[in-house]
Amino acid sequence: MKRLLTTLILGSLLCLPTLLPAQYQPNWASIDSRPVPAWFENAKFGIFIHWGLFSVPAFGPTARDGVGVYDRYAEWYWQKSTDPKSKTYPIFNAFQDRVYGKDFKYQDFVKGFTCELFKPDEWADMFKQSGAKYVVLTSKHHEGFTLWPSAQAWNWNAADVGPHRDLAGDLMKAVRAKELRMGYYYSLYEWFNPLYKKDVNAYVDQHMLPQLKDLVTRYKPDIVWTDGEWDHPSETWKSTEFLAWLYNESPVKNDVVVNDRWGKETRSKHGGIYTTEYDLVHDANSTGMTFNHPWEECRGIGSSFGYNRTENLEDYSTSDQLIGMLIDKVARGGNLLLNVGPTADGRIPVIMQQRLHDIGDWLAVNGEAIYDTRKWEGAPAVTKDTEVYFTRKGSDLYVLCTEWPTQPITVTGISKAGRTSMLGYKGTVGTTTTGKTVRITMPAVSPNAIPCQHAWVIKLAGVL
């Protein structure tokens, strides 16, 4: 009897952990206590992909039409072309009627979403060469059409109709084969889902949460990047309940990164990383803003996330501008999630490929000053006129110049120059030290010896 009692007690103790409360509770105080996994802050540069039925019309206004940033998004085609309350309704609707006709339904675009030229291995090679460390694909935008065989989107997904492929799964395999991390964008709301319009609570319980959990358990993404949260508070979306499951029970509970778009009140307040979009937080400008929390800027190479056929060269950021954006975000402690908008047949437009290639060439020389770094607290405040930025890694300080300095660079707050060099350049870099100020004189470099074409980095080793 004594042996039996001892066995029962030991068995109860072994079961005890399953009876203890979960590590994270379904409330913001608990959810927000989870640290952002370090891999994200080390990665610095990711690729965003907006791809869906909106890639068929591939249309939206541009800056030439005198509209704001949020009104240029081609991925909003369905909503903008049917909602008379939208300020850009006349532009979208006139195009729809002229090109497709008044009787053409958005659902009919599925016939054009063929993806016959989609080669996930080529995409993955491109992303790898660009220097990106992670990829985020739109698994479902606000139109509700999913790029994976979702049971909650029967006959409204890329496996059942259109290309008849598991686009999300195919790209995940290719990207991970290149040892990059990958995750998914997921829209919480759907513009015209009848259940959402009728009963949001039923929509959340019967459609959204099962679908989101299926996406996580099926593909085990490194990132869950939600959007479309602004219609309701996080309580309605049951966001903390989902996140508690994600952090406690899901197959990605240890490494997964999430953003801050979980309810109308949550941006820059709750969730995981904070997000800016074309340098905006809702309508607030984040340029020069100081962040004391891991964050990420997302934007397109052009002025739309989804591919927009009306964009001209002037609508696309140059390679120099994009590299400057990456430097600005990283120096301020953030990441850059740079978007490409593939075509309906599965191609990444050549101009986007070219921009990514240039970024990759620059990072091949200067990645040491980007990856695994943190912002330097001693750096001067960043303004719209800043041309000299700083990052740090351990005791090393990096000085990133987006324009070639014609005068010596003054660095205050350090008392020695350490081992000074220009990344990618074998020659010497001149320095002088006075008190806690170091002056750097850029070397005279011939065109055939310049290490890169855009921004230049001075490394001061062992100075911090």
C-alpha positions in Angstrom: 0.0 0.0 0.0 2.8 2.4 0.9 4.5 1.7 -2.5 1.2 2.2 -4.3 0.6 5.6 -2.5 4.2 6.7 -3.4 3.6 5.8 -7.0 0.4 7.8 -7.1 2.0 10.9 -5.6 4.9 10.8 -8.0 2.5 10.3 -10.9 0.5 13.4 -9.7 3.7 15.4 -9.5 4.7 14.4 -13.0 1.3 15.6 -14.3 1.5 18.9 -12.3 3.0 21.1 -15.1 -0.1 20.5 -17.2 -2.3 21.8 -14.4 -0.2 25.0 -14.0 -1.5 28.2 -15.6 0.0 29.0 -19.1 3.0 31.3 -19.2 1.1 34.0 -21.1 -2.4 35.0 -20.2 -5.0 36.4 -22.6 -4.6 40.0 -21.6 -2.3 42.7 -22.9 -0.2 43.1 -19.8 0.8 39.5 -20.1 1.1 39.3 -23.9 3.2 42.5 -24.0 5.6 41.0 -21.5 6.9 38.5 -24.1 10.2 39.7 -25.6 10.4 40.0 -29.4 12.7 37.1 -30.5 16.2 38.4 -31.1 16.4 36.9 -34.6 14.1 39.7 -35.8 16.1 42.6 -34.5 19.2 41.0 -36.0 17.7 40.4 -39.5 17.0 44.1 -40.3 15.8 43.6 -43.9 12.8 41.7 -45.2 10.7 41.3 -48.3 6.9 41.9 -48.3 4.8 40.4 -51.1 1.3 41.6 -52.0 -0.3 39.1 -54.4 -3.9 38.2 -55.0 -6.8 38.8 -57.3 -6.1 42.5 -57.2 -3.0 41.7 -59.3 -5.2 41.1 -62.3 -6.6 44.6 -62.8 -3.4 45.9 -61.2 -4.7 49.5 -61.2 -4.7 52.4 -58.9 -4.1 56.2 -58.9 -0.7 57.7 -58.4 0.8 60.9 -57.0 0.0 62.5 -60.3 -3.7 62.2 -59.5 -3.2 64.3 -56.4 -4.2 61.6 -53.9 -2.6 60.7 -50.6 -0.5 57.6 -49.8 -3.3 55.4 -48.6 -5.4 56.1 -51.7 -2.8 54.8 -54.2 -3.0 51.1 -53.1 -4.0 48.9 -56.1 -4.7 46.0 -53.7 -7.8 48.0 -52.5 -9.3 47.8 -56.0 -12.5 45.9 -55.1 -13.4 48.2 -52.2 -12.4 51.4 -54.0 -14.3 50.6 -57.2 -17.6 49.8 -55.5 -17.8 52.2 -52.5 -19.2 55.6 -53.6 -18.1 57.0 -50.2 -14.4 56.5 -51.1 -12.7 59.6 -52.3 -11.0 57.7 -55.2 -14.2 55.8 -56.2 -14.6 57.9 -59.4 -11.1 56.9 -60.5 -11.4 53.2 -59.8 -15.0 52.9 -60.9 -14.4 54.7 -64.2 -11.5 52.3 -65.0 -13.6 49.3 -64.0 -16.5 50.3 -66.3 -14.3 51.3 -69.2 -12.0 48.3 -69.2 -14.2 45.4 -67.8 -17.8 46.7 -68.1 -20.5 47.4 -65.6 -21.6 43.7 -65.3 -18.1 42.4 -64.6 -17.8 41.2 -61.0 -14.6 41.2 -58.9 -14.9 37.4 -58.5 -14.4 37.1 -62.3 -10.8 38.3 -61.9 -10.0 34.8 -60.6 -9.9 33.6 -64.3 -7.0 36.0 -64.8 -5.1 35.0 -61.7 -3.2 32.2 -63.5 0.3 32.4 -62.0 1.6 30.2 -64.8 5.0 31.9 -64.7 5.4 31.7 -60.9 8.7 29.9 -60.1 9.1 30.0 -56.4 12.8 28.8 -56.5 13.6 31.9 -58.7 11.8 34.2 -56.3 13.8 32.7 -53.4 17.1 33.1 -55.2 16.2 36.7 -55.9 15.3 37.4 -52.2 18.5 35.6 -51.0 20.7 37.8 -53.3 18.9 40.9 -52.2 20.3 40.4 -48.7 16.9 40.0 -47.1 16.7 37.7 -44.1 13.0 37.1 -44.1 9.9 37.1 -46.4 6.3 38.0 -45.6 3.6 36.9 -48.1 0.0 38.0 -48.1 -1.8 34.8 -47.3 -5.1 36.7 -47.5 -5.8 40.3 -48.1 -9.0 42.2 -47.3 -10.7 40.6 -50.4 -10.8 37.3 -48.4 -9.1 35.2 -51.2 -6.5 32.9 -49.7 -3.2 31.8 -51.3 -3.5 28.4 -49.6 -6.2 25.7 -49.5 -8.2 27.2 -46.6 -11.3 25.2 -45.6 -12.8 28.5 -44.4 -12.4 29.9 -47.9 -13.9 27.1 -50.0 -13.8 27.9 -53.7 -12.3 31.2 -52.9 -8.7 30.2 -52.7 -5.8 29.6 -55.1 -5.9 25.8 -54.8 -9.6 25.5 -55.6 -9.8 28.1 -58.4 -7.4 30.3 -60.5 -3.9 28.7 -60.5 -5.0 25.6 -58.6 -1.8 25.8 -56.6 -0.8 26.1 -52.9 1.0 29.4 -53.6 1.7 30.0 -49.9 3.1 26.5 -49.3 5.2 26.5 -52.5 6.9 29.7 -51.7 7.5 28.7 -48.1 9.4 25.6 -49.2 11.5 27.5 -51.6 12.3 30.4 -49.2 13.2 28.0 -46.4 15.4 26.0 -48.7 17.5 29.2 -49.0 17.7 29.4 -45.2 15.6 32.5 -45.0 12.8 32.9 -42.5 9.3 33.3 -43.8 5.9 34.4 -42.5 2.5 35.5 -43.6 0.4 38.7 -43.7 -3.2 38.0 -42.8 -6.1 40.4 -42.9 -8.4 40.1 -39.9 -11.4 41.5 -41.7 -12.9 40.9 -45.1 -14.7 43.7 -46.9 -17.6 41.7 -48.3 -17.8 38.5 -46.3 -21.5 38.1 -45.6 -20.8 36.6 -42.1 -18.5 39.5 -41.2 -21.1 42.1 -42.3 -23.9 40.3 -40.5 -22.3 39.1 -37.2 -18.6 40.0 -36.5 -18.6 37.7 -33.4 -19.7 34.7 -35.4 -17.1 35.6 -38.1 -14.3 35.7 -35.6 -15.3 32.4 -34.0 -16.3 30.4 -37.0 -14.1 31.9 -39.7 -11.2 34.1 -38.7 -9.7 32.2 -35.7 -10.0 28.7 -37.3 -8.5 30.0 -40.5 -5.6 31.8 -38.7 -4.8 28.8 -36.6 -4.8 26.6 -39.7 -2.3 28.9 -41.3 0.0 28.6 -38.3 -0.3 24.9 -37.7 0.0 24.0 -41.4 3.1 26.1 -42.3 4.7 27.0 -39.0 5.5 30.6 -40.0 8.2 32.7 -38.4 6.0 35.8 -38.6 2.3 36.4 -38.2 1.7 39.9 -39.7 -1.9 40.9 -39.2 -3.7 43.9 -40.7 -7.3 45.1 -41.2 -7.7 45.5 -37.5 -9.1 49.1 -37.5 -12.9 48.3 -37.6 -13.0 46.9 -34.1 -11.1 46.8 -30.8 -8.8 43.9 -30.0 -11.4 42.4 -27.7 -13.8 41.9 -30.6 -11.1 40.2 -32.6 -10.2 38.0 -29.6 -6.6 39.0 -30.2 -5.2 38.2 -26.8 -6.8 34.8 -26.8 -5.2 34.0 -30.1 -1.8 35.3 -29.1 -1.9 33.4 -25.8 -2.5 30.2 -27.9 0.3 31.3 -30.3 2.8 31.9 -27.5 1.8 28.9 -25.3 0.6 26.1 -27.5 1.3 26.6 -31.2 4.2 24.9 -33.0 6.0 28.2 -33.4 5.5 29.5 -29.8 9.2 30.1 -29.1 10.4 32.0 -32.3 7.3 33.5 -33.9 7.2 37.3 -34.3 4.0 39.3 -34.5 3.2 42.9 -35.1 1.0 45.5 -33.4 -2.2 45.4 -35.6 -4.6 43.5 -33.4 -7.3 46.1 -32.8 -8.2 49.7 -33.5 -6.4 50.7 -30.3 -3.2 48.6 -30.5 -0.7 50.2 -33.0 2.5 51.2 -31.3 1.0 50.0 -28.0 0.4 46.3 -28.0 1.4 43.1 -29.6 5.0 42.5 -30.8 6.9 44.8 -33.1 5.5 48.2 -33.9 4.8 49.0 -37.5 5.0 52.1 -39.7 3.7 52.3 -43.3 5.2 54.7 -45.8 6.5 56.4 -42.6 3.0 56.7 -41.2 1.3 55.4 -38.1 -2.3 55.7 -39.1 -2.1 59.4 -40.1 0.8 60.4 -37.9 4.2 60.9 -39.6 6.9 58.8 -38.1 9.9 60.4 -39.9 12.5 61.1 -37.3 10.4 59.6 -34.6 12.3 57.9 -31.7 11.3 54.3 -31.0 12.3 52.4 -27.8 10.7 49.2 -29.0 11.5 46.9 -31.9 9.8 48.2 -35.0 9.5 47.9 -38.7 8.8 50.2 -41.6 6.8 48.6 -44.5 6.5 50.2 -47.9 6.5 49.5 -51.6 9.2 50.1 -54.1 6.5 52.1 -55.8 3.6 53.9 -54.2 1.4 50.8 -54.0 1.8 47.4 -52.4 -0.1 45.5 -55.1 1.3 45.8 -58.6 0.0 49.0 -60.2 0.4 49.1 -64.0 -0.2 52.9 -64.1 3.1 53.6 -62.2 5.9 55.1 -64.2 9.6 55.4 -63.4 9.0 58.5 -61.4 6.7 56.5 -59.0 9.5 54.1 -58.1 12.1 54.8 -55.5 15.7 54.7 -56.8 18.2 52.2 -55.5 20.0 55.0 -53.8 16.8 56.1 -52.0 15.9 52.6 -50.9 19.4 52.0 -49.5 19.0 55.3 -47.7 15.7 54.1 -46.3 17.3 50.9 -45.0 20.1 52.8 -43.3 17.6 55.3 -41.8 15.4 52.6 -40.3 18.3 50.5 -39.0 20.1 53.5 -37.5 16.9 54.3 -35.6 16.6 50.7 -34.3 14.2 49.4 -36.8 13.8 47.0 -39.8 12.8 47.6 -43.4 10.1 45.4 -44.9 10.3 46.3 -48.6 7.4 45.2 -50.8 7.3 43.7 -54.2 4.0 43.4 -56.1 4.0 40.4 -58.5 2.0 40.2 -61.6 -1.1 38.0 -62.0 0.9 35.5 -64.1 3.6 35.2 -61.4 6.4 37.5 -62.3 8.2 40.1 -60.2 8.5 43.2 -62.4 12.0 43.7 -63.7 12.3 47.2 -62.1 11.6 45.7 -58.7 14.2 42.9 -59.4 16.7 45.5 -60.3 16.2 47.5 -57.1 16.5 44.3 -55.0 19.7 43.4 -56.8 21.3 46.7 -56.1 20.4 46.5 -52.5 21.9 43.0 -52.4 25.1 44.3 -54.0 25.4 47.1 -51.4 24.7 44.7 -48.5 27.4 42.3 -49.8 29.9 45.0 -49.0 28.3 46.8 -46.1 26.1 44.2 -44.4 28.4 44.2 -41.4 27.1 47.7 -40.5 23.4 46.5 -40.8 22.9 42.9 -39.7 23.0 42.2 -35.9 23.5 45.9 -35.1 21.6 48.1 -32.8 21.1 51.9 -32.7 23.8 53.9 -31.1 22.4 55.9 -28.2 25.1 58.5 -28.6 24.0 59.4 -32.2 22.5 62.8 -32.9 18.8 63.0 -33.6 17.9 62.0 -37.2 16.2 64.7 -39.2 15.1 65.0 -42.9 18.5 66.5 -43.6 20.6 63.7 -42.0 23.3 62.3 -44.2 25.5 60.6 -41.6 24.0 57.8 -39.6 25.3 55.4 -36.9 24.9 51.8 -35.9 26.8 49.8 -33.3 27.8 46.2 -32.7 29.5 45.3 -29.5 32.4 47.8 -29.1 32.4 48.7 -32.8 30.8 51.8 -34.2 29.7 52.2 -37.8 29.4 55.6 -39.6 27.1 55.3 -42.6 27.2 58.1 -45.1 24.3 58.4 -47.6 26.2 61.1 -49.5 30.0 61.2 -50.0 31.3 63.6 -47.3 33.2 66.6 -48.8 34.2 67.7 -45.3 35.6 65.7 -42.3 33.0 63.8 -40.3 32.9 64.8 -36.7 31.9 62.1 -34.2 31.3 63.2 -30.7 31.1 61.1 -27.6 34.1 58.8 -28.2 37.6 59.4 -27.1 39.5 57.2 -29.6 39.3 56.3 -33.3 40.2 52.7 -32.8 41.1 50.6 -35.9 39.4 52.8 -38.6 38.6 51.4 -42.0 36.1 51.8 -44.9 34.1 48.7 -45.5 35.1 47.2 -48.9 38.2 49.5 -49.2 41.7 48.3 -48.6 43.3 51.8 -48.2 43.6 53.8 -45.0 41.2 56.3 -43.5 42.6 59.4 -41.7 41.4 60.3 -38.2 42.3 62.8 -35.5 41.1 62.8 -31.9 40.6 65.7 -29.6 39.1 64.9 -26.2 35.8 63.1 -26.9 35.7 64.0 -30.5 37.0 62.1 -33.5 37.3 63.6 -36.9 37.3 61.3 -39.9 38.7 62.4 -43.3 37.4 60.3 -46.2 40.1 58.9 -48.4 40.7 60.0 -52.0 39.2 57.1 -53.9 39.4 56.5 -57.6 36.3 55.3 -59.4 37.8 51.8 -60.0 38.6 51.5 -56.2 35.3 52.8 -54.7 33.8 49.9 -52.8 30.1 50.5 -53.7 27.9 52.9 -55.7 25.6 54.3 -53.1 26.3 54.8 -49.4 29.7 54.3 -47.7 30.5 53.0 -44.3 33.4 53.8 -41.9 34.1 51.3 -39.2 35.6 52.4 -35.9 36.6 49.2 -34.2 36.7 48.9 -30.4 35.7 52.5 -29.6 32.7 51.8 -27.4 
